[in-house]
Amino acid sequence: MTDIFRHDRRDPQLSVDQLHSYLQSKQWYQDGKIRSVATIWHRHDDLDAEVLIPWPSAKDYLPRMKQALSAVAEYEGRNPSDIVRDAVRLLSNVITVRVIHDDTSDGTIPINDGVLLIAKAKELLSAAAQSLYAKRRQFSGAAPKEAKSYLDTLMLGQTEIGSYVVNVIAPIQPVSNLPGSPAEAVPLAQAVTLNLVASLDALTKASEAYEDVGNFKVFDTAVLAGASSNMCDALLGFSGEKHHRAFEITVSGTSGPMFECESRKFAFNNRHVELLEKVSGYYKDDYVLPQRRLTGYITKLSRPKDEISGTIIIDSVLAGIERKVRVELSGDDYHMAVLAHDNSRPVRVDGDVHVKSKTAQLLNPVNFGVLGTEDMF
């Protein structure tokens, strides 16, 4: 039999609680105890079937646990490792990432993208865990101690047939029933998964809203739900180094009000991947607003000696925020800008605006002109 336990007998891959839950789900019932050593399990439909489940405090816990698994596996006609897999998942949340592309249809993936996929799966859950403690556009530095401990519990499940699929298993440790503990308390792993679902749901809704209004500010609400640039970058990694693959994320949880016994699926096509890259830049205050018209007054001009091109600074409004935008002008356009500045006249110019946290610059400026004051309104 395959070794289904870790080397430390106190930390088995399969816990007693998980095996108890599995037996209950298969119509076994506890029918007695052997002192503080083990519990006895039977079936109503087969009185000869019996399994003894040891308590972790038992001196011979490890061999007894293996015997119990062998007994269950023999009764079901299955491999013990299959019992472990199903029992672990029964008290776990499972996050499944399915990569969809012609080059993964046979269940393989280029090794660099495969390594990236697993690394980004961990980063996705790290972002969900961190945003549980604080809602930020971007996380930097070390994660909270509790979040790190949660990440250490994650396991990789078996891959599945159908494009290239990776399963991340997040075991749920029961909340201790200590005096004074709230009745509605949930395990940390469950809270992180709930936060992940809320974040992905908010990003999906914000993406739909962006299609209508074309304003990145719709993604601010998603931050309050747990989204961040870290989460966007993790999602981008699922599309590969070249960001050319679509993907799906399915979140399956233990039965309860959180999932209403149903999995949640989030699909990201190539259009969504392209938008995620822009949203990540927006959260980092490093993004481009395409095809914008700037209007405003010039507050500063500068031109190197013996050059025909120069730089102007326009006070303008972008997405409802006043910004000083740097614009490079050449020849006649710069001369017009000097005259507009000297005469306190407003100007306009078209282009793509590169916005960063403290600066903004117009890319590829065209159609520069001087306006009358009435043209500003």
C-alpha positions as CSV (number, residue, x, y, z in Angstrom):
1,M,0.0,0.0,0.0
2,T,1.2,3.5,-0.8
3,D,2.4,5.5,2.1
4,I,-0.5,7.9,2.6
5,F,0.9,9.6,5.7
6,R,3.5,12.1,6.2
7,H,6.5,11.1,8.3
8,D,5.3,12.8,11.4
9,R,2.6,10.6,13.0
10,R,1.1,13.7,14.6
11,D,0.4,15.3,11.3
12,P,-1.3,12.7,9.0
13,Q,-2.4,13.7,5.5
14,L,-5.8,12.3,6.6
15,S,-7.2,13.4,9.9
16,V,-9.6,11.5,12.1
17,D,-12.3,14.2,11.6
18,Q,-12.0,13.8,7.8
19,L,-12.3,10.0,8.0
20,H,-15.3,10.4,10.4
21,S,-17.0,12.8,7.9
22,Y,-16.3,10.4,5.0
23,L,-17.8,7.4,6.8
24,Q,-20.9,9.4,7.7
25,S,-21.3,10.5,4.1
26,K,-21.3,6.8,3.1
27,Q,-24.0,5.8,5.6
28,W,-21.7,4.5,8.3
29,Y,-22.6,5.4,11.9
30,Q,-20.6,5.4,15.2
31,D,-21.8,2.5,17.3
32,G,-19.5,2.7,20.4
33,K,-16.1,3.4,21.8
34,I,-13.1,1.4,23.1
35,R,-12.2,3.5,26.1
36,S,-10.2,6.5,24.8
37,V,-8.5,4.5,22.2
38,A,-10.9,4.2,19.2
39,T,-14.5,4.5,18.0
40,I,-16.5,1.7,16.4
41,W,-18.4,2.1,13.2
42,H,-21.0,-0.1,11.6
43,R,-23.6,0.0,8.7
44,H,-27.3,-0.4,9.0
45,D,-27.4,-2.4,5.7
46,D,-24.6,-4.7,6.5
47,L,-24.1,-5.7,10.2
48,D,-20.9,-7.6,9.5
49,A,-19.2,-4.4,8.3
50,E,-17.1,-2.9,11.0
51,V,-14.3,-0.3,11.2
52,L,-12.3,0.8,14.2
53,I,-11.0,4.4,14.0
54,P,-8.2,5.2,16.4
55,W,-7.9,8.5,18.3
56,P,-4.7,10.5,17.6
57,S,-3.7,9.9,21.2
58,A,-3.5,6.1,20.8
59,K,0.0,4.8,21.0
60,D,-0.4,2.6,17.9
61,Y,-2.3,5.4,16.0
62,L,-0.5,5.2,12.7
63,P,-0.8,1.4,12.0
64,R,-4.4,1.4,13.3
65,M,-5.3,4.2,11.0
66,K,-3.8,2.3,8.1
67,Q,-5.8,-0.7,9.1
68,A,-9.0,1.4,9.2
69,L,-8.4,2.7,5.7
70,S,-7.7,-0.7,4.4
71,A,-10.9,-2.0,5.9
72,V,-13.0,0.8,4.3
73,A,-11.1,0.4,1.0
74,E,-11.8,-3.4,1.0
75,Y,-15.5,-2.9,1.7
76,E,-15.8,-0.4,-1.2
77,G,-13.5,-2.3,-3.5
78,R,-11.3,0.7,-4.0
79,N,-7.7,1.7,-3.4
80,P,-6.9,3.3,0.0
81,S,-5.4,6.3,-1.7
82,D,-8.8,6.9,-3.4
83,I,-10.4,6.9,0.0
84,V,-7.9,9.4,1.3
85,R,-8.4,11.7,-1.7
86,D,-12.2,11.7,-1.3
87,A,-12.0,12.1,2.5
88,V,-9.6,15.0,2.3
89,R,-11.7,16.8,-0.3
90,L,-14.9,16.3,1.8
91,L,-13.6,18.8,4.4
92,S,-11.7,21.0,2.0
93,N,-12.2,23.7,-0.5
94,V,-10.9,22.9,-4.0
95,I,-9.8,25.6,-6.4
96,T,-9.5,24.2,-9.9
97,V,-7.7,26.1,-12.7
98,R,-8.4,24.9,-16.2
99,V,-6.2,26.3,-19.0
100,I,-8.0,26.4,-22.4
101,H,-6.0,26.5,-25.7
102,D,-5.1,24.4,-28.7
103,D,-1.7,23.7,-27.3
104,T,-3.1,22.2,-24.0
105,S,-5.9,20.2,-25.5
106,D,-4.0,16.9,-25.0
107,G,-3.4,17.5,-21.3
108,T,0.1,18.8,-21.6
109,I,1.6,22.3,-21.3
110,P,5.0,23.9,-21.9
111,I,7.1,23.4,-18.8
112,N,7.7,27.1,-18.2
113,D,4.0,27.8,-18.3
114,G,3.3,24.8,-16.1
115,V,5.7,26.0,-13.4
116,L,4.2,29.5,-13.7
117,L,0.6,28.1,-13.4
118,I,1.4,26.4,-10.1
119,A,3.2,29.5,-8.7
120,K,0.4,31.8,-9.7
121,A,-2.2,29.5,-8.1
122,K,-0.4,30.0,-4.8
123,E,-0.2,33.7,-5.4
124,L,-3.9,33.9,-6.1
125,L,-4.7,32.4,-2.7
126,S,-2.1,34.5,-1.1
127,A,-3.8,37.6,-2.5
128,A,-7.2,36.4,-1.2
129,A,-5.7,35.6,2.2
130,Q,-4.0,39.1,2.5
131,S,-7.1,41.0,1.4
132,L,-9.0,39.2,4.2
133,Y,-7.0,41.3,6.7
134,A,-6.8,44.6,4.7
135,K,-8.3,45.9,1.5
136,R,-5.6,47.4,-0.7
137,R,-5.0,48.1,-4.3
138,Q,-1.6,46.5,-4.1
139,F,0.1,44.4,-1.4
140,S,3.9,44.5,-0.8
141,G,6.0,43.1,1.9
142,A,5.4,40.0,4.0
143,A,1.9,38.5,4.4
144,P,0.4,38.3,7.9
145,K,1.5,35.3,10.0
146,E,-1.9,33.7,9.8
147,A,-2.0,34.0,6.0
148,K,1.4,32.3,5.7
149,S,0.2,29.5,8.0
150,Y,-2.9,29.1,5.8
151,L,-0.7,28.9,2.6
152,D,1.4,26.1,4.2
153,T,-1.7,23.9,4.5
154,L,-2.5,24.0,0.7
155,M,-2.0,20.8,-1.3
156,L,-1.9,20.0,-5.0
157,G,-4.4,17.5,-6.1
158,Q,-4.3,15.2,-9.2
159,T,-4.6,16.9,-12.6
160,E,-7.7,16.1,-14.6
161,I,-8.4,15.3,-18.2
162,G,-9.5,18.2,-20.3
163,S,-7.1,20.9,-21.5
164,Y,-4.6,21.3,-18.6
165,V,-6.1,21.3,-15.2
166,V,-4.6,22.0,-11.8
167,N,-6.4,21.4,-8.5
168,V,-5.4,23.2,-5.3
169,I,-6.9,21.7,-2.1
170,A,-7.4,23.9,1.0
171,P,-8.1,21.7,4.0
172,I,-10.5,23.1,6.5
173,Q,-9.5,22.8,10.1
174,P,-12.6,22.8,12.5
175,V,-13.0,25.8,14.7
176,S,-12.4,25.0,18.4
177,N,-15.6,25.0,20.4
178,L,-14.1,27.0,23.2
179,P,-16.4,28.7,25.8
180,G,-17.3,32.1,24.5
181,S,-16.6,31.3,20.9
182,P,-19.2,32.8,18.5
183,A,-21.6,30.2,17.1
184,E,-21.2,31.6,13.6
185,A,-17.4,31.3,13.6
186,V,-15.9,29.8,10.5
187,P,-12.5,28.3,9.8
188,L,-9.8,30.6,8.3
189,A,-9.6,28.4,5.1
190,Q,-13.3,28.8,4.6
191,A,-13.1,32.6,5.1
192,V,-10.2,32.9,2.6
193,T,-12.2,30.9,0.0
194,L,-15.3,33.1,0.6
195,N,-13.1,36.1,0.1
196,L,-11.7,34.7,-3.1
197,V,-15.2,34.1,-4.5
198,A,-16.2,37.6,-3.6
199,S,-13.1,39.1,-5.2
200,L,-13.5,37.1,-8.5
201,D,-17.2,38.0,-8.5
202,A,-16.5,41.7,-8.0
203,L,-13.8,41.7,-10.8
204,T,-16.3,40.0,-13.1
205,K,-19.0,42.6,-12.5
206,A,-16.5,45.5,-12.7
207,S,-15.3,44.1,-16.1
208,E,-18.9,44.1,-17.4
209,A,-19.4,47.7,-16.1
210,Y,-16.2,48.8,-17.8
211,E,-17.5,47.5,-21.1
212,D,-20.3,50.0,-20.8
213,V,-18.6,53.1,-19.3
214,G,-14.9,52.6,-20.2
215,N,-13.8,54.1,-16.9
216,F,-11.3,52.2,-14.7
217,K,-12.9,53.7,-11.6
218,V,-15.5,50.9,-11.7
219,F,-12.7,48.6,-10.4
220,D,-12.4,50.6,-7.2
221,T,-15.4,48.8,-5.8
222,A,-13.7,45.4,-6.5
223,V,-10.9,46.4,-4.2
224,L,-13.4,46.7,-1.3
225,A,-14.4,43.1,-2.1
226,G,-10.8,41.9,-2.0
227,A,-9.4,42.4,-5.5
228,S,-5.9,43.8,-5.9
229,S,-3.1,44.1,-8.4
230,N,-1.6,41.0,-6.9
231,M,-4.7,39.0,-7.6
232,C,-4.8,40.4,-11.2
233,D,-1.2,39.4,-11.8
234,A,-1.8,35.9,-10.5
235,L,-4.8,35.5,-12.8
236,L,-2.7,36.8,-15.7
237,G,-0.1,34.1,-15.0
238,F,-2.8,31.4,-15.7
239,S,-2.8,32.7,-19.4
240,G,0.9,31.8,-19.8
241,E,4.0,33.8,-20.3
242,K,2.6,35.3,-23.5
243,H,-0.8,35.9,-22.0
244,H,-2.4,34.0,-24.9
245,R,-4.6,31.4,-23.3
246,A,-8.1,31.5,-21.9
247,F,-8.8,29.9,-18.5
248,E,-11.5,29.0,-16.0
249,I,-11.4,28.9,-12.2
250,T,-13.9,26.7,-10.4
251,V,-14.2,27.0,-6.6
252,S,-15.8,24.1,-4.9
253,G,-16.4,24.1,-1.2
254,T,-17.9,22.0,1.6
255,S,-21.7,21.9,1.7
256,G,-23.0,25.0,3.4
257,P,-24.6,28.4,2.8
258,M,-21.4,29.8,1.3
259,F,-21.7,27.7,-1.9
260,E,-25.3,26.5,-1.5
261,C,-23.9,23.1,-2.4
262,E,-22.9,24.4,-5.9
263,S,-19.5,25.2,-7.3
264,R,-18.7,28.7,-8.6
265,K,-17.1,29.0,-12.0
266,F,-15.3,32.1,-13.4
267,A,-14.3,32.2,-17.0
268,F,-11.7,34.5,-18.5
269,N,-11.3,34.7,-22.3
270,N,-8.6,36.6,-24.2
271,R,-10.5,39.9,-23.9
272,H,-10.7,39.5,-20.2
273,V,-6.9,38.7,-20.0
274,E,-6.1,41.9,-21.9
275,L,-8.3,43.9,-19.5
276,L,-6.8,42.2,-16.4
277,E,-3.4,43.5,-17.5
278,K,-4.8,47.1,-17.7
279,V,-6.6,46.7,-14.3
280,S,-3.4,45.6,-12.6
281,G,-1.7,48.7,-13.9
282,Y,-4.6,50.8,-12.7
283,Y,-4.3,49.4,-9.2
284,K,-0.5,50.1,-9.3
285,D,-1.2,53.6,-10.6
286,D,0.6,52.8,-13.8
287,Y,-1.9,52.7,-16.7
288,V,-2.8,54.2,-20.1
289,L,-6.1,56.0,-20.9
290,P,-6.5,55.6,-24.7
291,Q,-7.9,58.3,-27.0
292,R,-8.4,61.1,-24.6
293,R,-8.9,64.8,-25.3
294,L,-7.2,67.1,-22.8
295,T,-8.4,70.7,-22.3
296,G,-7.0,73.2,-19.8
297,Y,-4.5,75.9,-19.2
298,I,-0.7,75.7,-19.7
299,T,1.1,76.2,-16.4
300,K,4.7,75.6,-17.6
301,L,6.8,75.6,-20.8
302,S,10.3,74.4,-21.4
303,R,12.5,74.0,-24.5
304,P,16.2,73.1,-24.7
305,K,18.4,75.7,-26.4
306,D,18.5,75.4,-30.2
307,E,15.7,72.8,-30.3
308,I,12.4,73.3,-32.1
309,S,10.5,70.9,-29.8
310,G,9.5,71.6,-26.2
311,T,7.5,70.4,-23.3
312,I,4.3,71.9,-21.8
313,I,2.4,71.1,-18.7
314,I,-1.4,71.3,-19.0
315,D,-3.7,71.4,-15.9
316,S,-6.5,69.1,-16.9
317,V,-9.1,66.7,-15.5
318,L,-8.8,62.9,-15.9
319,A,-11.5,60.6,-14.7
320,G,-12.7,63.4,-12.3
321,I,-9.2,64.0,-10.9
322,E,-7.2,67.2,-11.6
323,R,-3.8,66.3,-13.0
324,K,-0.8,68.1,-14.4
325,V,-0.2,66.4,-17.8
326,R,3.2,66.6,-19.6
327,V,2.9,67.0,-23.4
328,E,5.8,67.1,-25.9
329,L,5.1,69.4,-28.8
330,S,7.1,70.3,-31.9
331,G,7.5,73.2,-34.3
332,D,4.4,75.3,-34.8
333,D,2.4,73.5,-32.1
334,Y,5.0,74.6,-29.5
335,H,4.9,78.1,-30.8
336,M,1.1,78.1,-30.5
337,A,1.4,76.9,-26.9
338,V,3.7,79.8,-26.0
339,L,1.2,82.3,-27.4
340,A,-1.7,80.6,-25.6
341,H,0.3,80.7,-22.3
342,D,1.2,84.3,-22.7
343,N,-2.4,85.3,-23.4
344,S,-3.9,83.0,-20.8
345,R,-5.9,81.0,-23.4
346,P,-7.0,77.4,-22.8
347,V,-5.7,74.7,-25.2
348,R,-6.8,71.2,-26.3
349,V,-4.8,68.2,-27.5
350,D,-5.6,64.5,-28.3
351,G,-3.7,61.3,-27.5
352,D,-3.3,58.4,-25.0
353,V,-2.5,59.4,-21.4
354,H,0.0,57.4,-19.5
355,V,-1.0,57.9,-15.8
356,K,1.3,57.0,-12.9
357,S,1.0,57.7,-9.2
358,K,2.6,61.2,-9.3
359,T,2.9,62.0,-13.0
360,A,0.9,61.9,-16.3
361,Q,2.1,62.2,-19.8
362,L,0.3,62.4,-23.2
363,L,1.5,59.8,-25.7
364,N,1.5,60.6,-29.4
365,P,-0.1,64.0,-29.1
366,V,-2.2,65.2,-32.1
367,N,-4.7,68.0,-33.0
368,F,-3.2,70.6,-30.7
369,G,-5.1,73.8,-30.8
370,V,-6.0,77.0,-28.9
371,L,-9.5,77.4,-27.6
372,G,-11.8,80.2,-26.7
373,T,-12.8,80.2,-23.0
374,E,-16.4,79.1,-24.0
375,D,-15.0,76.0,-25.5
376,M,-13.9,74.7,-22.1
377,F,-17.5,74.1,-21.0
